[in-house]
Amino acid sequence: MNNPVVLVVEDDAPVRNLIVTTLKTHDYKYLTAKNGAEAVMMASSHNPDVLFLDLGLPDMDGIDVIRKVRSWSNMPVIVISARSDDADKIEALDAGADDYLTKPFSVEELLARLRVTIRRLALMNSDRNADRSVYTNGKLMIDYSAGVAYLAGEELKLTSMEYKLLCLLARNTGKVLTHTYITQNIWGRNWDSDIASLRVFMTTLRKKIEPSPDAPKYIQTHIGIGYRMLKVDE
C-alpha cells in the first residue's frame, strides 16, 4: 500500500502535533480532526486508510465515533487513549476498534502498530485479488473477492478484524488453530494483550454468526489452545 492516509482525531494540540510530526517524518499522508463530528465527516468524505482515535473528545465519546464509522466502513481504527482500564479497552474493541494504544505512548510503538495495520490491509487486499472463490459452510458464505460475508443470505456487518479472523478460520475449516498461530496471522505478533483482544473479537464475531453464542455451531473453543471452524452440514 503506497502512502496510506491516516486520519488523526485528537483534541489535545500537543499530542496531535506529536502524532502528525511523526507521520510526516515517516512520509505518511495524514488528515486531522479535533472533535467527533469532524472526525465522522472527514472519515466519510475522505475515506482514509487508517483512523487514529482519541476517546476523550469534547463533543462526543470516541466509542460513539467508532460505532458511527463502523455503520458504513471497515477501515482499521487504532484507539490512542489515556483510559487504561481493561473495561475501557474491551468496550472500544467491542464497538469495533482494531487496536488500542494507551497514553503516554512511545513514537516507536505507534509506528509499529501502524506498520502492522498497513501490512494487514495489504495482505487482505492481496488475498481478495488472489482468491476469487466463494466459501460456504452451512448458512455461512464468504465472498472473498468482494470481501463480504453472509449468513442465511443476509450480509454480516463485520469489522475488518472480525472479517480477517473469520477468513482465517474458514480457510482452515476442521483444524484447531492455536492462539499463537491466530495472533501471528492477525496482528503479526504474539503479545499477551493480543490474546486478550482475540477473545473479545471472537466473542463479537460469534454474536454475529452463531444462532446461539452460548452453544456455538460454527466456531468451537479449545480451552487453553485455540479455536476451530467446524464443518456444518445443512
C-alpha positions in Angstrom: 0.0 0.0 0.0 1.6 3.2 -1.2 1.4 6.4 1.0 -1.6 5.4 3.2 -3.7 8.2 4.6 -4.1 8.4 8.4 -6.9 10.4 9.9 -5.7 11.7 13.3 -8.6 12.5 15.7 -7.2 14.3 18.8 -8.3 17.4 20.6 -5.1 17.8 22.6 -2.9 20.0 20.4 0.5 18.9 21.7 -0.4 15.2 21.3 -1.9 15.8 17.9 1.2 17.7 16.8 3.4 14.9 18.0 1.5 12.3 16.0 1.3 14.5 12.9 5.1 15.3 13.1 5.8 11.5 13.4 3.7 10.7 10.4 5.2 13.5 8.3 8.7 12.4 9.2 8.0 8.9 8.0 6.3 10.0 4.8 2.7 9.1 5.8 -0.1 11.2 4.5 -2.5 12.5 7.2 -5.7 14.4 8.0 -6.7 15.8 11.3 -9.9 16.3 13.3 -10.4 18.0 16.7 -13.7 16.5 17.6 -16.1 13.6 16.9 -18.4 15.3 14.5 -15.5 16.5 12.4 -13.9 13.0 12.6 -17.1 11.3 11.2 -17.4 13.9 8.5 -13.8 13.5 7.3 -13.9 9.8 7.6 -16.9 9.6 5.3 -15.8 12.3 2.8 -12.0 11.5 2.5 -12.1 7.7 3.1 -8.7 7.5 4.9 -6.9 4.1 5.2 -6.4 4.2 9.0 -8.1 6.1 11.8 -6.1 7.1 14.9 -8.8 8.0 17.5 -8.7 9.6 21.0 -11.7 8.6 23.1 -11.9 11.8 25.2 -13.3 14.2 22.6 -15.1 17.5 23.5 -18.4 16.8 21.7 -18.8 13.1 21.9 -17.2 9.9 23.3 -14.8 8.2 21.0 -16.7 5.0 21.4 -19.7 6.7 19.6 -17.3 7.7 16.8 -16.3 4.1 16.4 -19.9 3.0 16.2 -20.8 5.6 13.6 -17.8 4.8 11.4 -18.5 1.1 11.8 -22.0 1.6 10.5 -20.6 2.1 7.0 -16.8 1.4 7.0 -14.3 -1.3 7.9 -11.3 1.0 8.0 -8.9 0.0 10.7 -9.4 2.0 13.9 -6.4 2.4 16.3 -7.5 3.9 19.6 -5.0 6.2 21.4 -6.3 7.0 24.8 -5.4 7.8 28.4 -8.0 5.3 29.5 -6.1 2.3 30.7 -8.7 0.2 32.4 -9.5 -3.2 30.8 -13.2 -2.3 30.7 -12.5 0.7 28.5 -10.3 -1.3 26.2 -12.9 -4.1 25.9 -15.7 -1.5 25.3 -13.6 0.1 22.4 -12.7 -3.3 20.9 -16.3 -4.5 21.2 -17.5 -1.3 19.5 -15.2 -2.1 16.5 -11.7 -0.8 17.3 -8.9 -2.9 15.8 -6.1 -1.9 18.3 -5.7 0.1 21.5 -2.7 2.1 22.5 -2.5 3.7 26.0 -1.1 7.2 26.6 1.6 8.0 27.3 2.9 6.1 24.3 6.2 5.9 22.5 6.6 7.0 18.9 8.3 3.7 18.1 5.3 1.7 19.3 2.8 4.0 17.5 4.7 3.4 14.2 5.0 -0.3 14.9 1.2 -0.6 15.4 0.6 1.4 12.2 3.0 -0.8 10.2 1.3 -4.0 11.3 -2.1 -2.5 10.4 -0.9 -1.5 6.9 0.6 -4.9 6.3 -2.6 -6.5 7.3 -4.5 -4.3 4.9 -2.1 -5.1 2.1 -2.5 -8.8 2.9 -6.3 -8.6 2.9 -6.3 -6.8 -0.5 -3.8 -9.4 -1.9 -6.0 -12.3 -0.6 -9.1 -10.8 -2.2 -7.3 -10.4 -5.5 -5.8 -13.9 -5.4 -8.8 -15.8 -4.2 -11.9 -15.4 -6.2 -13.8 -18.4 -4.8 -16.8 -18.4 -2.5 -16.7 -20.3 0.8 -19.8 -21.9 2.0 -20.4 -23.7 5.3 -24.0 -24.3 6.3 -25.7 -21.0 6.1 -22.4 -19.1 6.2 -21.0 -17.8 3.0 -17.8 -15.7 2.4 -17.3 -14.0 -1.0 -13.5 -13.5 -0.9 -13.4 -11.4 -4.0 -15.9 -8.9 -2.6 -14.6 -9.1 1.0 -18.1 -9.7 2.3 -19.7 -12.5 4.4 -23.3 -13.6 4.6 -25.4 -15.6 7.0 -28.6 -17.1 5.6 -28.4 -14.7 2.8 -28.1 -11.6 5.0 -24.9 -9.6 4.8 -22.9 -9.6 8.0 -21.7 -6.3 9.4 -18.2 -7.3 10.3 -15.3 -5.1 11.3 -12.1 -5.6 9.3 -10.6 -7.6 12.2 -13.7 -9.8 12.5 -13.6 -10.4 8.8 -9.9 -11.3 8.9 -10.5 -13.7 11.8 -13.4 -15.3 10.1 -11.5 -15.9 6.8 -8.5 -17.3 8.7 -10.8 -19.8 10.4 -12.7 -20.6 7.3 -9.6 -21.3 5.2 -8.6 -23.8 7.9 -12.0 -25.5 8.5 -11.7 -28.5 10.6 -8.3 -27.6 12.0 -7.6 -26.3 15.5 -5.7 -23.0 15.3 -3.7 -22.1 18.3 -3.8 -18.7 20.0 -0.2 -18.1 18.8 -1.0 -19.1 15.2 -4.0 -16.8 15.1 -2.4 -13.7 16.7 0.7 -14.1 14.5 -1.6 -14.2 11.4 -3.9 -11.4 12.5 -1.5 -9.0 14.3 1.8 -10.2 13.0 3.0 -10.7 16.6 2.1 -12.7 19.8 1.7 -10.4 22.8 -0.4 -11.2 25.8 -2.6 -8.2 25.0 -3.3 -9.7 21.6 -4.6 -12.9 23.1 -6.9 -10.9 25.3 -8.1 -8.9 22.3 -8.6 -12.1 20.3 -11.1 -13.3 23.0 -13.0 -10.1 22.6 -13.1 -10.3 18.8 -14.1 -13.9 19.0 -17.0 -13.0 21.3 -18.2 -10.2 19.0 -17.8 -12.5 15.9 -19.8 -15.3 17.5 -22.6 -12.9 18.4 -22.9 -12.1 14.6 -22.7 -15.6 13.2 -23.9 -18.0 15.8 -27.6 -18.7 16.3 -26.9 -19.3 19.9 -23.4 -17.9 21.1 -23.6 -20.0 24.2 -23.9 -23.1 22.1 -21.6 -22.3 19.1 -22.4 -24.1 15.9 -19.6 -22.8 13.7 -16.6 -21.8 15.9 -15.5 -24.3 18.6 -13.3 -23.3 21.5 -10.5 -25.5 22.6 -9.8 -24.2 26.1 -6.2 -23.1 26.6 -5.3 -24.0 23.0 -7.3 -22.0 20.4 -10.3 -22.2 18.1 -11.6 -24.4 15.2 -14.1 -23.7 12.4 -16.5 -26.7 12.4 -17.9 -28.1 9.1 -21.7 -27.6 9.2 -23.9 -29.8 7.0 -27.3 -28.5 6.2 
